[in-house]
Amino acid sequence: MNTPPPPASHRLPRAAALAAVVGLLVAGCSSGGGSDSGTDSAGKAGTGLKITLVTHGGKGDAFWDRVRKGAEAAAAKDGVQLTYASDPDPTGQAELVRDAVRDKVDGIALTLAKPQAMTGPVAQAKAAGIPVVGLNSGIDAWQSVGLLEYFGQDESVAGRAVGDKLDDLKAKHALCVIHERGNVALEARCAGVKKTFDGQTDMLYVEGTDFDATEAMITARLRQDPTIDEVIANGAQFALTAVKSVKSASSRAHVATFDLNDDLVKAVQSGDVQFAVDQQPYLQGYLAVDALWLYKSNGNVSGGGVSPVLTGPAFVTKTNVASVARFAADGTR
């Protein structure tokens, strides 16, 4: 992992560098199909390398705010001019990567929720001599796509760990809710749960952009099958939606989730959510930007270019949630 930066659970000590971060320049950026997208720039004005971070995050998703916050902290430390761009539509995300290539940036960090869509843009970046690293999703595809390094959670491993935990909790019937069909990370998580969980695992596909519809679908499924005793969500906001569904259905099911935010931490504290699996999105953004700076400035390659740098899984339960609560409130966990 090179010489690792301070972990996401600690404040960065370089206050002077952080104070030099320029204000965010927000610009709308869309690529058809009605998908949400956006770009923001941050870093030391007029100095350092130009790096672009392109994710598949949806607008207003607190998870991606944490990824961006970590990336901005690394950019401030390294004197990097950072541009953040996102589009949940794979075609739109691919075009944002091509925009970065046309802008002749010094490095690109991106997510691989839909790896096939990124193959062409990554090839264009490499042909232009621009190093590309991956984060968050696509751990099984980053090498074949041609990325230099990868930072994230092995979602299959995380899913299997959840399956084991459900066995420890004596659960019998789990419902794994996938809010984006075809997202390789979400599919791998639920497949991992099914692989190790001794009980029954069902998948429920919902439209993650419509929370009312998602709540209604989970509620209907719980009413239809009262044997479901565990709902596994794939995001903090979906877990909180599942909590509402459990109450609406008068179900005895527990709720657990991958990923967390401040509200989810409070739900774990109150007992509304049994546990969360933290992949540390702040750390993913931080390491991705810092790795590109290290590569350009010192030739370092994390994991030697053959192994991913893992940022999770870490379980957050009622017994240890207090240790991460204040960091979650700051938007870094």
DOLUMMAR-129288 format. One line per field, with one value per residue (C-alpha): x, y, z negated; residue in one letter; residue number from 0. Coordinates in Angstrom, 3 decimals. Layout:
# DOLUMMAR-129288
X = c(X,...)
Y = c(Y,...)
Z = c(Z,...)
aa = c(a,...)
i = c(NUM,...)
//
This chain:
# DOLUMMAR-129288
X = c(0.000,3.054,3.654,0.019,-1.599,-3.386,-6.474,-9.920,-10.810,-8.280,-8.351,-5.615,-3.087,-2.142,-4.588,-2.608,-2.942,-6.626,-7.154,-5.718,-8.475,-10.256,-14.018,-15.952,-16.765,-20.006,-20.894,-23.785,-22.734,-25.153,-24.895,-28.398,-30.863,-31.846,-29.136,-27.788,-24.176,-21.956,-18.426,-16.578,-12.999,-10.849,-7.150,-4.390,-5.104,-2.564,-0.131,0.513,-0.876,-4.347,-6.304,-9.906,-12.043,-14.994,-17.584,-20.963,-22.439,-25.874,-26.528,-27.001,-25.794,-23.946,-21.747,-20.137,-19.794,-17.447,-15.461,-15.099,-14.189,-11.325,-10.136,-10.201,-8.183,-5.489,-5.531,-5.011,-2.116,-0.436,-1.063,-3.192,-5.829,-8.733,-11.871,-14.713,-17.307,-20.082,-22.836,-24.790,-25.384,-22.409,-22.488,-22.394,-19.589,-17.575,-17.969,-16.760,-13.595,-13.122,-13.551,-10.690,-8.511,-9.304,-8.402,-4.966,-5.102,-2.160,-4.161,-7.645,-9.329,-12.599,-15.119,-15.963,-19.600,-20.102,-16.565,-17.352,-18.372,-14.985,-12.771,-12.682,-12.147,-9.389,-7.646,-7.840,-6.323,-3.468,-2.799,-2.503,-0.017,-2.467,-2.319,-5.684,-6.492,-9.713,-11.684,-14.873,-16.221,-14.746,-12.212,-12.532,-12.115,-9.528,-6.572,-8.333,-9.579,-5.994,-5.911,-2.661,-3.946,-7.182,-8.526,-11.647,-13.408,-13.527,-17.304,-17.432,-15.365,-17.592,-20.720,-19.365,-18.513,-22.113,-23.350,-21.190,-22.478,-26.093,-25.321,-23.892,-27.097,-29.203,-31.001,-32.905,-34.175,-32.447,-33.695,-30.813,-32.005,-30.162,-30.959,-29.064,-29.388,-26.091,-23.871,-21.064,-20.323,-23.911,-24.334,-21.081,-22.167,-25.463,-23.828,-21.287,-24.046,-25.769,-22.528,-21.852,-25.258,-26.726,-30.263,-32.272,-31.161,-33.509,-32.681,-35.020,-34.295,-35.655,-35.355,-32.903,-33.718,-37.289,-37.276,-41.069,-41.243,-38.359,-40.107,-43.337,-41.583,-39.758,-42.952,-44.903,-42.265,-42.191,-45.995,-45.934,-43.342,-43.348,-40.497,-37.995,-36.107,-33.273,-33.234,-29.788,-29.500,-26.690,-26.514,-27.239,-30.230,-31.744,-31.298,-33.213,-35.917,-35.998,-36.510,-39.684,-40.785,-40.317,-42.527,-45.147,-45.324,-45.434,-42.538,-40.173,-37.254,-34.012,-32.188,-28.481,-26.555,-23.423,-22.086,-22.974,-23.524,-24.372,-28.055,-27.209,-24.802,-27.683,-29.875,-27.249,-27.046,-30.832,-31.013,-33.116,-30.247,-28.375,-25.008,-23.294,-20.320,-18.014,-15.819,-14.463,-15.360,-13.377,-10.270,-10.969,-11.084,-8.038,-5.882,-6.855,-5.791,-2.717,-1.644,-1.740,0.347,2.856,3.047,3.637,6.034,7.931,6.996,5.239,2.608,0.448,0.076,2.779,0.095,-0.948,-2.884,-5.721,-5.412,-8.338,-10.285,-12.826,-14.857,-15.194,-18.316,-20.002,-22.320,-23.984,-20.936,-18.397,-20.499,-19.511,-15.923,-16.951,-19.933,-18.033,-16.179,-19.469,-20.876,-17.912,-18.650,-15.468,-16.901)
Y = c(0.000,2.243,4.337,4.613,7.968,8.456,6.171,7.546,7.411,10.105,13.766,14.879,16.982,19.364,22.127,24.592,22.418,21.878,25.597,26.036,24.013,26.114,26.474,23.896,24.886,23.165,22.561,20.535,17.706,15.288,12.723,11.884,9.391,11.759,10.493,12.664,13.746,16.512,17.819,19.631,20.873,21.257,21.562,24.119,26.707,26.909,24.282,20.564,17.756,17.618,14.532,13.635,11.279,9.805,7.708,6.143,7.863,9.383,13.014,13.667,10.223,10.661,7.648,9.423,12.606,10.604,9.291,12.843,14.224,11.740,12.547,16.275,15.751,13.889,16.534,19.277,17.415,16.678,20.028,18.336,20.108,17.673,17.458,15.223,14.017,11.455,9.852,6.723,5.900,3.870,5.630,8.998,7.898,6.693,10.069,11.839,9.733,10.680,14.328,13.921,12.401,15.321,17.692,16.014,15.417,13.814,10.944,9.451,7.526,5.751,3.162,-0.001,-0.671,-1.613,-2.644,-3.170,0.474,1.621,-0.579,1.810,5.037,3.400,2.281,5.861,7.176,4.668,5.500,9.135,8.197,8.902,6.481,5.178,3.635,2.061,2.279,1.057,-1.376,-3.771,-5.650,-8.666,-6.588,-3.866,-5.799,-7.020,-3.489,-2.279,-0.223,0.484,-0.015,-0.693,0.455,-1.008,-3.883,-7.416,-7.567,-11.346,-11.658,-9.067,-10.947,-14.243,-12.545,-11.341,-14.869,-16.177,-13.455,-14.338,-17.912,-16.655,-14.668,-17.805,-16.212,-18.566,-16.603,-13.562,-11.127,-9.386,-6.156,-5.092,-1.505,-1.429,-4.404,-5.370,-3.567,-6.106,-5.044,-5.458,-8.785,-10.075,-9.109,-10.976,-13.958,-14.033,-14.003,-16.899,-18.879,-19.023,-18.497,-21.830,-20.492,-19.436,-16.356,-14.591,-11.637,-8.686,-6.249,-2.732,0.602,2.415,5.850,5.624,5.202,5.120,2.263,0.516,0.740,-0.578,-3.550,-4.565,-4.173,-6.321,-9.049,-9.134,-9.398,-12.115,-14.204,-13.819,-16.368,-13.694,-12.795,-10.690,-7.941,-7.167,-3.755,-2.576,1.008,3.042,4.871,1.575,0.080,2.987,2.437,-1.264,-0.300,1.524,-1.503,-3.841,-1.611,-1.194,-4.957,-5.676,-8.023,-9.478,-9.277,-7.581,-5.183,-5.194,-3.385,-2.791,0.773,3.425,7.137,9.334,8.402,4.715,4.963,6.337,3.460,0.961,2.768,2.593,-1.042,-0.384,-1.788,-4.844,-4.137,-2.444,-3.462,-0.478,-0.372,3.066,5.216,8.205,6.026,4.815,8.356,9.394,6.461,6.674,10.316,9.890,6.845,8.780,11.545,8.991,7.300,10.555,12.006,8.905,5.936,4.042,1.405,0.162,-3.601,-3.877,-3.603,-7.207,-7.041,-4.725,-2.556,-3.561,-0.978,-3.383,-5.173,-3.890,-4.663,-1.853,-3.153,-1.762,-2.798,-0.756,1.916,4.616,4.457,5.578,7.815,11.104,10.422,9.603,12.894,14.657,12.910,10.836,7.413)
Z = c(0.000,0.399,-2.686,-3.723,-4.466,-7.784,-7.904,-7.215,-10.869,-11.752,-10.927,-8.555,-10.442,-7.683,-8.421,-6.349,-3.265,-3.821,-4.189,-0.712,0.951,3.488,3.366,5.314,8.869,9.696,13.305,14.682,16.963,18.618,21.316,22.379,20.996,18.206,15.874,13.069,13.353,12.098,11.859,9.109,8.861,5.768,4.948,4.690,7.339,10.142,8.814,9.012,11.094,12.623,11.561,12.373,10.279,12.189,10.322,11.023,7.957,8.085,7.225,3.513,2.363,-0.945,-0.214,2.728,0.699,-1.532,1.433,2.748,-0.666,-0.982,2.528,1.767,-1.413,0.518,3.255,0.689,-0.927,2.400,4.089,6.738,8.818,8.499,10.613,9.454,11.959,11.710,13.722,12.706,16.368,17.709,21.076,19.334,17.020,20.015,21.700,18.559,18.690,22.338,21.345,18.873,21.603,23.909,21.076,20.910,17.173,15.394,13.894,13.715,10.916,11.726,10.579,12.493,11.640,15.310,16.383,20.058,20.450,19.152,21.343,24.315,22.319,20.244,23.443,24.746,21.527,21.630,25.286,24.211,21.480,18.639,15.674,14.495,11.107,9.886,6.682,5.024,7.619,10.156,8.053,10.365,13.513,12.791,14.184,17.333,18.027,17.735,14.557,12.744,9.186,7.301,3.918,2.390,0.758,2.121,2.343,2.593,-0.588,-2.291,-1.257,-2.554,-5.857,-6.128,-5.451,-8.275,-10.583,-9.788,-10.781,-14.074,-14.603,-13.934,-10.981,-8.688,-5.683,-4.190,-1.557,0.231,1.872,5.051,6.022,9.334,11.661,13.309,10.797,10.336,6.746,5.539,7.333,5.813,2.308,2.458,4.166,1.343,-1.276,0.461,0.658,-3.078,-4.698,-5.775,-5.529,-2.480,-0.521,1.904,4.154,4.590,7.410,6.920,8.693,6.454,7.825,6.467,2.690,2.401,4.891,3.136,-0.219,1.296,2.925,-0.253,-2.282,0.177,0.125,-3.685,-3.829,-1.197,-3.052,-6.841,-7.154,-6.062,-9.222,-7.766,-5.144,-3.722,-2.053,0.205,-0.974,-4.073,-2.615,-1.434,-4.893,-6.406,-3.801,-4.743,-8.394,-7.336,-5.323,-8.272,-10.396,-7.654,-7.119,-10.868,-10.162,-12.734,-10.293,-11.250,-8.923,-8.135,-5.417,-3.483,-3.875,-6.409,-6.947,-9.923,-9.959,-9.613,-12.562,-14.640,-13.465,-14.628,-17.957,-18.383,-17.306,-14.185,-12.105,-13.349,-11.742,-8.831,-6.710,-6.255,-3.142,-4.137,-1.099,-2.417,-2.431,1.109,2.469,0.467,1.532,5.204,5.538,3.346,5.363,8.631,7.050,5.738,9.128,10.994,8.420,7.310,9.527,6.722,7.543,4.670,4.561,7.193,9.844,9.180,5.906,4.839,1.736,-0.476,-2.500,-4.012,-5.185,-8.738,-10.769,-12.697,-15.406,-18.492,-20.541,-18.559,-16.817,-19.320,-18.049,-14.543,-15.365,-15.593,-12.333,-10.617,-11.878,-10.231,-6.938,-6.891,-7.833)
aa = c(m,n,t,p,p,p,p,a,s,h,r,l,p,r,a,a,a,l,a,a,v,v,g,l,l,v,a,g,c,s,s,g,g,g,s,d,s,g,t,d,s,a,g,k,a,g,t,g,l,k,i,t,l,v,t,h,g,g,k,g,d,a,f,w,d,r,v,r,k,g,a,e,a,a,a,a,k,d,g,v,q,l,t,y,a,s,d,p,d,p,t,g,q,a,e,l,v,r,d,a,v,r,d,k,v,d,g,i,a,l,t,l,a,k,p,q,a,m,t,g,p,v,a,q,a,k,a,a,g,i,p,v,v,g,l,n,s,g,i,d,a,w,q,s,v,g,l,l,e,y,f,g,q,d,e,s,v,a,g,r,a,v,g,d,k,l,d,d,l,k,a,k,h,a,l,c,v,i,h,e,r,g,n,v,a,l,e,a,r,c,a,g,v,k,k,t,f,d,g,q,t,d,m,l,y,v,e,g,t,d,f,d,a,t,e,a,m,i,t,a,r,l,r,q,d,p,t,i,d,e,v,i,a,n,g,a,q,f,a,l,t,a,v,k,s,v,k,s,a,s,s,r,a,h,v,a,t,f,d,l,n,d,d,l,v,k,a,v,q,s,g,d,v,q,f,a,v,d,q,q,p,y,l,q,g,y,l,a,v,d,a,l,w,l,y,k,s,n,g,n,v,s,g,g,g,v,s,p,v,l,t,g,p,a,f,v,t,k,t,n,v,a,s,v,a,r,f,a,a,d,g,t,r)
i = c(0,1,2,3,4,5,6,7,8,9,10,11,12,13,14,15,16,17,18,19,20,21,22,23,24,25,26,27,28,29,30,31,32,33,34,35,36,37,38,39,40,41,42,43,44,45,46,47,48,49,50,51,52,53,54,55,56,57,58,59,60,61,62,63,64,65,66,67,68,69,70,71,72,73,74,75,76,77,78,79,80,81,82,83,84,85,86,87,88,89,90,91,92,93,94,95,96,97,98,99,100,101,102,103,104,105,106,107,108,109,110,111,112,113,114,115,116,117,118,119,120,121,122,123,124,125,126,127,128,129,130,131,132,133,134,135,136,137,138,139,140,141,142,143,144,145,146,147,148,149,150,151,152,153,154,155,156,157,158,159,160,161,162,163,164,165,166,167,168,169,170,171,172,173,174,175,176,177,178,179,180,181,182,183,184,185,186,187,188,189,190,191,192,193,194,195,196,197,198,199,200,201,202,203,204,205,206,207,208,209,210,211,212,213,214,215,216,217,218,219,220,221,222,223,224,225,226,227,228,229,230,231,232,233,234,235,236,237,238,239,240,241,242,243,244,245,246,247,248,249,250,251,252,253,254,255,256,257,258,259,260,261,262,263,264,265,266,267,268,269,270,271,272,273,274,275,276,277,278,279,280,281,282,283,284,285,286,287,288,289,290,291,292,293,294,295,296,297,298,299,300,301,302,303,304,305,306,307,308,309,310,311,312,313,314,315,316,317,318,319,320,321,322,323,324,325,326,327,328,329,330,331,332)
//
